[in-house]
Amino acid sequence: MVLASGVDVKTLSGILGHTRAAFMLDTYTHTTNDMQRRAPEVAGDFLTDIFGEEMSPWEERAKAARAQSV
């Protein structure tokens, strides 16, 4: 929940006393259904920011696929 609230992995790992952030991630983190549903949207937004309008056809296919899966 702390990671989802915006605290970065390295900082949280240090607070918990772990020398490696990877250990903390492997031990304490998991994905939720909400995270899995939101990931394609976040990735799509990121790619649109980079590539701009070139992503429009891809976004439309992704939206259609999400609508079918709901």
NUBA-976719 format. One line per 5 residues: number of its first residue (from 1); for each residue x, y, z of N, C-alpha, C, O. Coordinates in nm, 2 decimals. Layout:
N
NUM> X Y Z X Y Z X Y Z X Y Z; ...
END
This chain:
70
1> 0.08 -0.12 0.00 0.00 0.00 0.00 0.09 0.13 0.00 0.05 0.23 -0.06; 0.20 0.12 0.06 0.29 0.23 0.07 0.34 0.26 -0.07 0.35 0.38 -0.11; 0.38 0.16 -0.15 0.43 0.17 -0.28 0.32 0.23 -0.37 0.34 0.33 -0.45; 0.19 0.18 -0.35 0.08 0.24 -0.43 0.05 0.38 -0.40 -0.01 0.45 -0.48; 0.09 0.42 -0.28 0.07 0.56 -0.23 0.18 0.66 -0.29 0.17 0.78 -0.27
6> 0.28 0.60 -0.35 0.38 0.69 -0.42 0.52 0.68 -0.36 0.60 0.75 -0.41; 0.54 0.61 -0.25 0.68 0.60 -0.20 0.76 0.51 -0.29 0.71 0.40 -0.33; 0.88 0.55 -0.33 0.96 0.47 -0.42 1.02 0.35 -0.35 1.03 0.35 -0.23; 1.05 0.25 -0.43 1.09 0.12 -0.38 1.22 0.14 -0.30 1.24 0.08 -0.19; 1.32 0.21 -0.35 1.45 0.23 -0.28 1.43 0.29 -0.15 1.49 0.24 -0.05
11> 1.35 0.39 -0.14 1.33 0.46 -0.01 1.26 0.36 0.09 1.31 0.35 0.21; 1.16 0.30 0.05 1.09 0.20 0.14 1.18 0.09 0.18 1.18 0.05 0.30; 1.26 0.04 0.09 1.35 -0.07 0.12 1.45 -0.02 0.24 1.48 -0.10 0.33; 1.50 0.10 0.23 1.59 0.15 0.33 1.52 0.17 0.46 1.58 0.14 0.57; 1.40 0.22 0.46 1.32 0.23 0.58 1.30 0.10 0.65 1.31 0.09 0.78
16> 1.28 -0.01 0.57 1.26 -0.14 0.63 1.39 -0.21 0.67 1.39 -0.32 0.73; 1.50 -0.15 0.63 1.63 -0.21 0.67 1.68 -0.31 0.57 1.77 -0.39 0.61; 1.63 -0.32 0.45 1.68 -0.41 0.35 1.79 -0.35 0.27 1.79 -0.23 0.24; 1.90 -0.42 0.24 2.01 -0.37 0.17 1.98 -0.37 0.02 2.04 -0.29 -0.06; 1.88 -0.45 -0.03 1.85 -0.46 -0.17 1.70 -0.44 -0.19 1.62 -0.50 -0.12
21> 1.66 -0.35 -0.28 1.52 -0.32 -0.30 1.46 -0.45 -0.36 1.34 -0.47 -0.34; 1.54 -0.53 -0.44 1.48 -0.65 -0.50 1.43 -0.74 -0.39 1.33 -0.81 -0.41; 1.50 -0.75 -0.28 1.45 -0.84 -0.17 1.31 -0.80 -0.12 1.22 -0.88 -0.10; 1.30 -0.67 -0.10 1.17 -0.61 -0.05 1.06 -0.64 -0.15 0.95 -0.68 -0.12; 1.09 -0.62 -0.28 0.99 -0.64 -0.38 0.95 -0.79 -0.39 0.83 -0.82 -0.40
26> 1.04 -0.87 -0.38 1.02 -1.02 -0.39 0.94 -1.07 -0.27 0.86 -1.16 -0.28; 0.97 -1.01 -0.16 0.91 -1.05 -0.03 0.77 -0.99 0.00 0.68 -1.06 0.05; 0.75 -0.87 -0.02 0.64 -0.80 0.03 0.53 -0.75 -0.08 0.42 -0.72 -0.04; 0.57 -0.75 -0.20 0.48 -0.70 -0.30 0.40 -0.81 -0.37 0.44 -0.92 -0.39; 0.28 -0.76 -0.42 0.20 -0.85 -0.50 0.11 -0.76 -0.59 0.10 -0.64 -0.57
31> 0.05 -0.81 -0.69 -0.04 -0.73 -0.77 -0.18 -0.76 -0.74 -0.22 -0.87 -0.69; -0.26 -0.66 -0.75 -0.41 -0.67 -0.73 -0.48 -0.68 -0.86 -0.42 -0.64 -0.97; -0.60 -0.72 -0.86 -0.68 -0.72 -0.99 -0.69 -0.57 -1.04 -0.69 -0.55 -1.16; -0.71 -0.48 -0.95 -0.72 -0.34 -1.00 -0.59 -0.29 -1.07 -0.59 -0.22 -1.17; -0.47 -0.33 -1.01 -0.34 -0.30 -1.07 -0.33 -0.36 -1.21 -0.28 -0.30 -1.31
36> -0.37 -0.49 -1.22 -0.37 -0.55 -1.35 -0.46 -0.49 -1.46 -0.43 -0.49 -1.57; -0.58 -0.44 -1.41 -0.67 -0.38 -1.50 -0.62 -0.24 -1.55 -0.64 -0.20 -1.66; -0.55 -0.17 -1.46 -0.51 -0.04 -1.49 -0.38 -0.03 -1.57 -0.35 0.07 -1.64; -0.30 -0.14 -1.56 -0.16 -0.14 -1.63 -0.17 -0.11 -1.78 -0.09 -0.02 -1.83; -0.26 -0.17 -1.86 -0.26 -0.14 -2.00 -0.30 0.01 -2.03 -0.25 0.07 -2.12
41> -0.39 0.07 -1.94 -0.42 0.21 -1.96 -0.30 0.30 -1.93 -0.28 0.39 -2.01; -0.23 0.27 -1.83 -0.11 0.35 -1.79 -0.01 0.34 -1.90 0.05 0.44 -1.94; 0.02 0.22 -1.95 0.12 0.19 -2.06 0.07 0.27 -2.18 0.15 0.33 -2.25; -0.06 0.26 -2.22 -0.11 0.33 -2.33 -0.09 0.48 -2.32 -0.05 0.54 -2.42; -0.12 0.54 -2.21 -0.10 0.68 -2.19 0.04 0.72 -2.20 0.08 0.82 -2.27
46> 0.13 0.64 -2.15 0.28 0.66 -2.16 0.32 0.66 -2.30 0.39 0.75 -2.35; 0.28 0.56 -2.38 0.32 0.55 -2.52 0.26 0.66 -2.60 0.32 0.71 -2.69; 0.14 0.70 -2.57 0.08 0.82 -2.64 0.16 0.94 -2.62 0.18 1.02 -2.71; 0.20 0.96 -2.49 0.28 1.08 -2.46 0.41 1.08 -2.55 0.46 1.19 -2.59; 0.47 0.96 -2.57 0.59 0.95 -2.64 0.57 0.97 -2.79 0.64 1.04 -2.86
51> 0.47 0.89 -2.85 0.45 0.88 -2.99 0.34 0.97 -3.04 0.33 0.98 -3.17; 0.26 1.02 -2.96 0.16 1.12 -3.00 0.05 1.05 -3.08 0.01 0.93 -3.05; 0.00 1.11 -3.18 -0.11 1.06 -3.26 -0.09 0.94 -3.33 -0.18 0.87 -3.38; 0.04 0.90 -3.35 0.07 0.77 -3.42 0.01 0.65 -3.34 0.00 0.55 -3.40; -0.02 0.67 -3.22 -0.07 0.57 -3.13 -0.22 0.55 -3.14 -0.28 0.45 -3.09
56> -0.29 0.64 -3.21 -0.44 0.64 -3.21 -0.50 0.51 -3.26 -0.59 0.46 -3.19; -0.45 0.45 -3.37 -0.51 0.32 -3.41 -0.49 0.21 -3.30 -0.58 0.13 -3.28; -0.37 0.21 -3.24 -0.34 0.11 -3.13 -0.44 0.13 -3.01 -0.49 0.04 -2.96; -0.46 0.26 -2.98 -0.54 0.29 -2.86 -0.69 0.24 -2.89 -0.75 0.19 -2.80; -0.74 0.26 -3.01 -0.87 0.22 -3.04 -0.89 0.07 -3.03 -0.99 0.02 -2.98
61> -0.79 0.00 -3.08 -0.80 -0.15 -3.07 -0.79 -0.19 -2.92 -0.86 -0.29 -2.88; -0.71 -0.13 -2.84 -0.70 -0.16 -2.70 -0.83 -0.13 -2.63 -0.87 -0.21 -2.54; -0.89 -0.02 -2.66 -1.02 0.02 -2.59 -1.13 -0.09 -2.63 -1.21 -0.13 -2.54; -1.13 -0.13 -2.75 -1.23 -0.23 -2.80 -1.20 -0.36 -2.73 -1.30 -0.42 -2.69; -1.08 -0.40 -2.71 -1.04 -0.52 -2.64 -1.09 -0.52 -2.50 -1.14 -0.61 -2.44
66> -1.06 -0.40 -2.43 -1.10 -0.39 -2.29 -1.25 -0.39 -2.28 -1.30 -0.46 -2.18; -1.33 -0.33 -2.37 -1.47 -0.33 -2.36 -1.53 -0.47 -2.38 -1.63 -0.51 -2.31; -1.46 -0.55 -2.46 -1.51 -0.69 -2.48 -1.48 -0.78 -2.36 -1.56 -0.87 -2.33; -1.38 -0.75 -2.28 -1.34 -0.83 -2.17 -1.42 -0.80 -2.04 -1.42 -0.87 -1.95; -1.49 -0.68 -2.04 -1.57 -0.64 -1.93 -1.70 -0.70 -1.92 -1.78 -0.68 -1.83
END
